[in-house]
Amino acid sequence: MAHRDHLLAAAHGALAAATLVACVLAEAAVLALRRGDGAAGMLCYYLVPVSAMLLLYRSRRRAAAARVGLVDFACLRPPPRLRIPVAGLLEHFKLIGCFDDGSVEFMTKVIEASGMGNETYFPPSLHHIPPAATHGEAIREAHMLFFPALDDLFAKTGVPPSSVGAVVVNCSGFCAAPSLSAIIANRYGMASDVRTCNLSGMGCAAGAIGVDVAAGLLRAHGAMSYAVVVSAEIVTVGWYSGKDQSKLLLNCYFRTGCSAALVTTKRGGAKYRLVSVTRTNQMANDRSYRSGYRDEDDEGITGFTLGHGVGRMVSELLRAHLLTLSLSILPWREKLRYVAALLRHRHDKKASSVPMPDFRAAAEHFCLPSSGRPMIWRLGQGLGLGEAEMEAALMAFHRFGNQSAASLWYQLAYMEAKGRVRRGDTVWQLAVGSGLKANSLVWERVADDDHFATERHGRSTLGPWADCIHKYPVTEA
């Protein structure tokens, strides 16, 4: 059942191509056998080029669908005044007055075990005592996140805001009116026909969904050349001031950050080519649906709850997701090796664990869900990855914390700042969000290497890592 849609789409595509080829061959045969017949000859002379045009049209549509590329992306580096060291944060918890000793002790243990460093950021509203989690502060945080990231993106790419045909904004917990995408369109004076979309409640998987939505808009509107995907979490409204430990985890992990990515269907000028988008969800499963949700505690305080058994549900989700993903990204030699391993496992009664494909054969670089050092290690080892493949996720969490959907882009920025992504390399971005859902983006680097350039279009090529990349990796993460 997990492969049904994939197999049906492949079967329909193969049937359509076979039908067109059969028509061309049949018409060519008629033309050869009845060359002397006037009417038949005229008909064949007409039908053959029509069929050829249909084939060309199909091939051009497939090429256009596969031509979505990433021009470039930008990640916000918040100002130093918003830095929140771990010791300062723990003291902040004690001084606020809304947490009891048990809650402070719980959050202290979680943060100390998470692998988070002392350079993460909180928005201005959460530096107050007590925190000012108001709508106005959330709007100000959105401005602080969106505009510097977009300014950097437009400067790096040289694409003016007036050329953008669609704006897709991912923010799970905050819905403004006018919308967040309208705020961006207003700020940059975008065209009156710009398409704007807001994705809410999607969790950390929204970044990949945003790219998929933007790619769909570009394919559907041929005159549209560029779309912007903005990923951020408004931490102001995600703050929980109660005592329910299942809701306190967001206070421990989530930090300020924002990314902006420019995608296009234009030929040339892209840094990465979008190889595949794979989306899997288990929303119809009640246990999966209730594994993460926003509600009120016994005191009426709203927060995000991580349900019991969420780890098991994520494991089940990833197994289904990886089976679907492996069909499209694994090379044939690895598929054959994996099938052979499965057959050996089936006949080996002593074998305990089911073998997994070697995903390192499909991608050179990996961006993983930024959910703390223990979970990153557990997920990476489950995928058969080593410390080198998990480094970007671990270091991005250490430096910036969990920035929800934007975290994947901070990890890619880390690998670029280290000069590791070469032309022809493949990057796999894996995201897991509430619902539950798992989404994967696979990119291929198509631009020339610029690892020795310190600036491009007047902007640093090191992005948010410009002042600290020489310090990483750190051993304590």
C-alpha positions in Angstrom: 0.0 0.0 0.0 2.9 2.4 0.7 4.1 2.0 -2.9 0.6 2.1 -4.6 0.6 5.7 -5.7 4.2 5.6 -6.8 3.7 2.4 -8.8 0.4 3.6 -10.4 2.0 6.8 -11.5 4.9 4.9 -13.0 2.6 2.5 -14.7 0.5 5.3 -16.2 3.6 7.1 -17.5 5.0 3.9 -19.0 1.6 3.1 -20.7 1.3 6.6 -22.1 4.8 6.5 -23.6 4.2 3.0 -25.0 1.0 4.1 -26.6 2.6 7.0 -28.3 5.5 4.9 -29.5 3.1 2.3 -30.9 1.1 4.9 -32.7 4.3 6.3 -34.4 5.5 2.8 -35.4 2.0 1.9 -36.8 1.8 5.1 -38.8 5.3 4.7 -40.1 4.4 1.1 -41.2 1.3 2.3 -43.0 3.3 5.0 -44.7 5.9 2.5 -45.9 3.3 -0.1 -47.1 0.9 2.3 -48.8 3.3 4.9 -50.1 1.5 5.1 -53.5 -2.0 5.7 -52.1 -2.8 9.4 -52.2 -5.4 9.6 -49.4 -3.6 7.2 -47.1 -0.3 8.8 -47.8 -1.6 12.2 -47.0 -3.1 10.9 -43.8 0.1 9.3 -42.7 2.1 12.3 -43.6 -0.2 14.2 -41.2 -0.4 11.7 -38.4 3.3 10.9 -38.1 4.4 14.5 -37.3 1.4 14.9 -35.0 2.5 11.9 -33.0 6.0 13.1 -33.0 4.8 16.5 -31.6 2.9 14.7 -28.9 6.1 12.8 -27.9 8.1 16.0 -28.0 5.4 17.8 -25.8 5.5 15.0 -23.3 9.3 15.0 -23.1 9.3 18.8 -22.7 6.8 18.6 -19.9 8.8 16.0 -18.1 11.9 18.1 -18.6 10.2 21.2 -17.2 9.0 19.2 -14.2 12.5 18.1 -13.5 14.0 21.5 -14.1 13.1 23.0 -10.7 16.3 24.4 -9.2 17.5 26.2 -6.2 19.2 29.5 -7.1 20.5 30.1 -3.6 19.4 30.4 0.0 20.1 32.6 3.0 20.0 32.0 6.7 19.5 34.6 9.4 22.3 35.2 12.0 20.5 37.0 14.8 22.2 39.9 16.5 24.5 39.1 19.4 22.3 41.0 21.9 19.7 38.2 21.6 22.2 35.4 22.6 21.1 33.2 25.5 23.8 31.1 27.1 22.8 27.9 28.8 23.6 29.2 32.3 21.7 32.4 31.7 18.7 30.5 30.4 18.6 28.3 33.4 18.8 31.3 35.7 16.1 32.9 33.6 13.8 30.0 34.3 14.2 30.5 38.0 13.6 34.2 37.9 10.5 34.2 35.8 8.4 32.9 38.6 6.0 30.7 36.6 8.0 27.5 36.9 8.2 25.3 40.0 11.4 23.6 41.1 10.4 20.4 39.4 9.9 22.1 36.1 13.2 23.9 36.3 15.0 20.7 37.2 13.4 18.9 34.3 14.3 21.6 31.8 17.9 21.8 33.2 18.4 18.0 32.6 17.0 18.2 29.1 19.1 21.2 28.0 22.3 19.8 29.5 21.8 16.5 27.7 20.7 18.0 24.4 24.1 19.1 23.1 23.1 22.7 22.8 25.9 25.4 23.1 26.0 28.9 24.5 25.5 30.8 21.3 21.7 30.2 20.6 19.2 33.0 20.4 15.8 34.0 21.9 13.6 36.7 20.5 13.5 40.0 22.4 10.1 39.2 23.9 11.5 36.2 25.8 14.4 38.2 27.3 11.8 40.1 29.4 10.8 39.0 32.9 8.1 37.9 32.7 8.2 37.1 28.9 6.1 39.4 26.7 4.3 36.7 24.6 1.9 39.2 22.9 0.6 39.4 19.4 2.5 42.7 18.8 5.8 41.1 19.9 5.2 38.2 17.6 4.7 40.6 14.7 7.9 42.4 15.6 9.7 39.0 15.7 8.4 38.1 12.3 9.8 41.4 10.9 13.1 40.8 12.6 13.3 37.3 11.1 12.0 37.7 7.5 13.4 41.0 6.3 17.2 40.5 7.0 17.0 36.9 5.6 15.2 38.1 2.4 17.5 41.1 2.0 20.4 38.8 2.1 18.8 36.4 -0.4 18.0 39.1 -2.9 21.4 40.6 -2.7 23.2 37.2 -3.1 21.1 36.1 -6.1 20.7 39.5 -7.8 17.0 38.7 -8.4 14.8 41.7 -7.5 11.7 41.1 -5.4 9.5 42.3 -8.4 10.6 39.2 -10.3 9.2 36.8 -7.6 6.0 35.1 -8.7 5.1 33.3 -5.5 5.8 33.6 -1.8 5.4 30.5 0.5 5.8 31.1 4.2 6.2 28.2 6.8 5.3 29.1 10.4 3.6 26.5 12.5 2.3 28.3 15.5 1.5 31.9 14.5 -1.2 33.1 12.1 -1.3 36.8 11.5 -3.9 39.0 9.7 -2.8 40.2 7.2 -0.9 37.0 6.6 2.8 36.6 7.0 3.2 36.2 3.2 1.2 39.5 2.8 3.6 41.2 5.2 6.5 40.2 2.9 4.7 41.2 -0.3 3.9 44.6 1.2 7.4 45.2 2.5 9.0 44.5 -0.9 6.3 46.0 -3.1 5.8 42.8 -5.0 3.6 42.5 -8.1 -0.2 42.5 -7.8 -0.4 39.0 -9.2 2.1 37.4 -6.9 0.8 34.1 -5.4 1.1 34.0 -1.6 0.7 30.9 0.6 1.0 30.3 4.3 1.6 26.9 5.8 0.8 26.5 9.5 0.7 23.6 11.9 3.1 21.6 9.8 5.9 21.5 12.3 9.6 20.9 11.4 8.6 19.2 8.1 7.2 22.5 6.6 10.4 23.5 4.9 10.3 20.6 2.5 6.5 21.0 2.0 7.1 24.7 1.2 9.6 23.8 -1.6 7.1 21.2 -3.0 4.3 23.9 -3.0 6.6 26.4 -4.7 7.7 23.9 -7.3 4.1 23.1 -8.0 3.3 26.7 -8.5 6.2 27.2 -10.9 5.2 24.2 -12.9 1.5 25.2 -13.1 2.2 28.8 -14.1 4.6 28.8 -17.1 5.2 32.6 -17.0 6.4 32.4 -13.4 10.1 32.2 -13.1 10.9 32.5 -9.4 9.3 31.5 -6.0 10.5 32.3 -2.5 10.2 29.9 0.4 10.6 31.4 3.8 10.9 29.1 6.9 10.7 30.3 10.4 9.1 29.7 13.8 7.8 32.6 15.8 9.1 31.5 19.2 7.3 34.3 21.0 3.9 32.5 20.7 5.4 29.0 21.3 6.6 29.8 24.8 4.9 27.6 27.5 4.7 29.0 31.0 3.0 26.1 32.7 4.2 23.0 34.6 3.2 20.1 32.3 6.6 18.4 31.5 5.3 17.0 28.2 4.9 20.7 27.1 8.1 22.0 28.4 10.3 20.5 25.7 9.7 23.3 23.2 11.1 25.8 25.8 14.3 23.7 25.9 14.9 23.1 22.2 13.4 25.8 20.0 15.4 28.9 19.2 15.3 31.9 16.9 16.2 31.4 13.2 14.9 32.0 9.7 15.8 30.8 6.2 14.8 32.0 2.7 15.3 30.0 -0.4 14.8 31.1 -4.1 13.6 28.3 -6.5 13.2 28.6 -10.2 12.4 26.8 -13.4 14.7 29.0 -15.6 17.5 27.3 -17.3 20.9 28.1 -15.9 21.8 30.1 -12.8 20.7 27.5 -10.3 23.1 26.2 -7.6 21.2 23.0 -7.0 18.8 20.9 -9.1 15.8 19.4 -7.3 16.1 15.6 -7.9 13.1 14.4 -5.9 10.5 15.3 -3.4 9.1 12.4 -1.2 6.3 13.0 1.3 4.8 10.4 3.6 2.2 10.8 6.3 0.4 8.7 8.9 -2.4 11.2 9.7 -5.1 8.5 9.4 -3.5 6.6 12.3 -4.9 7.9 15.5 -1.8 7.2 17.6 0.4 9.0 15.0 -2.1 11.9 14.9 -2.0 12.3 18.7 1.8 12.0 19.0 2.2 15.8 18.8 -0.5 18.4 19.3 -1.2 21.9 20.7 -3.7 22.1 23.5 -4.3 23.6 27.0 -3.1 22.1 30.3 -5.1 21.7 33.5 -4.5 25.4 34.3 -5.7 26.6 30.9 -2.2 27.4 29.6 -1.6 26.6 25.9 1.4 24.5 24.9 2.6 21.9 22.5 2.4 18.3 23.8 4.6 15.4 22.8 2.4 12.3 23.2 3.4 9.0 24.7 5.1 6.6 22.3 6.1 9.3 19.8 9.5 7.7 19.3 7.9 4.4 18.2 5.5 6.2 15.8 8.3 8.2 14.2 10.2 4.9 13.7 7.2 3.4 11.9 6.7 6.5 9.8 10.4 6.6 8.8 10.3 2.9 7.8 7.4 3.6 5.4 9.0 6.8 4.2 12.4 5.3 3.5 10.9 2.4 1.5 9.2 4.9 -0.8 12.2 7.2 -1.0 14.7 4.3 -1.7 12.8 3.5 -4.9 13.7 6.8 -6.5 17.2 7.7 -5.1 19.1 4.5 -4.6 21.3 3.4 -7.4 20.5 0.0 -9.0 23.6 -1.7 -7.6 22.4 -0.8 -4.0 18.9 -1.9 -4.7 20.1 -5.3 -5.9 22.4 -5.6 -2.9 19.6 -4.7 -0.6 17.2 -7.3 -2.2 19.9 -9.9 -1.8 20.4 -8.9 1.9 16.7 -9.2 2.5 16.6 -12.7 0.9 19.5 -13.8 3.1 17.8 -12.4 6.2 14.6 -14.2 5.4 16.4 -17.6 5.2 18.7 -16.8 8.2 16.7 -17.7 11.3 19.4 -16.4 13.6 19.3 -12.9 12.2 17.7 -10.4 14.6 17.4 -7.1 12.8 16.1 -6.4 9.3 18.8 -5.0 7.0 18.6 -1.4 5.8 19.8 0.0 2.5 23.1 1.9 2.5 21.8 5.5 1.9 25.3 6.7 1.7 25.3 5.2 -1.8 22.5 7.7 -2.7 23.8 10.9 -1.2 27.1 12.4 -0.1 25.6 14.9 2.4 22.7 14.6 4.9 20.5 17.2 6.7 18.6 15.6 9.6 15.8 16.6 11.9 17.4 18.9 14.5 15.9 17.4 17.7 18.9 17.3 20.0 22.1 15.2 20.2 20.5 11.9 21.5 17.8 11.9 18.8 20.2 12.9 16.0 22.5 10.1 17.0 19.7 7.5 17.2 18.3 8.5 13.8 21.7 8.7 12.1 22.7 5.2 13.4 19.3 3.9 12.3 20.1 5.2 8.8 23.5 3.6 8.8 25.3 7.0 8.9 28.6 7.7 10.6 29.7 10.7 12.7 30.9 12.5 9.5 27.4 12.3 8.0 25.8 13.5 11.2 28.2 16.3 11.8 26.2 19.1 10.1 23.0 18.3 12.2 24.9 18.1 15.5 26.9 21.3 14.9 23.9 23.3 13.7 22.0 22.2 16.8 24.9 23.1 19.0 25.3 26.6 17.5 21.7 27.6 16.8 19.4 25.1 18.5 16.2 23.7 16.9 14.9 26.3 14.4 12.1 24.1 13.2 11.8 24.1 9.3 14.8 26.4 8.9 17.2 24.0 10.6 17.8 22.0 7.4 19.1 25.1 5.6 21.5 26.0 8.5 22.9 22.5 8.1 23.4 22.9 4.3 25.0 26.3 5.0 27.4 24.5 7.4 28.5 22.1 4.8 28.9 24.8 2.2 30.9 26.9 4.7 33.2 23.9 5.2 33.6 23.6 1.4 32.4 20.1 1.3 29.6 20.3 -1.3 31.1 19.8 -4.7 29.6 19.9 -8.2 27.8 16.6 -8.8 27.3 15.9 -5.1 23.8 15.0 -3.8 22.3 16.4 -0.7 19.4 14.7 1.2 17.3 16.9 3.5 15.0 14.8 5.8 12.4 16.5 7.9 9.8 15.0 10.4 6.8 17.0 11.5 3.6 16.8 13.5 0.8 14.7 12.0 3.0 12.6 11.7 4.7 13.3 8.4 8.1 12.7 6.9 9.3 14.7 3.9 12.5 14.5 1.9 14.2 16.8 -0.6 17.1 15.5 -2.7 19.3 18.1 -4.4 22.1 17.8 -6.8 24.8 20.4 -6.9 25.0 21.7 -10.5 26.9 25.0 -10.0 30.6 25.3 -10.1 32.5 25.1 -6.9 33.1 28.5 -5.2 34.7 27.3 -2.0 37.7 29.7 -2.4 35.4 32.8 -2.8 34.8 34.8 0.4 32.0 36.8 -1.2 29.4 36.5 -3.9 27.5 39.6 -5.0 29.0 41.4 -2.1 27.7 38.8 0.4 29.7 36.3 2.5 29.6 32.8 1.2 29.9 31.5 4.8 26.3 32.7 5.6 25.4 32.4 9.3 28.6 30.6 10.0 30.9 33.5 8.9 32.2 34.3 12.4 32.4 30.8 13.9 33.0 28.1 11.2 36.6 27.8 12.3 35.5 26.7 15.7 33.6 23.7 14.4 33.2 20.8 14.8 33.3 20.9 18.6 33.8 17.7 20.5 31.2 18.3 23.2 28.4 18.3 20.7 
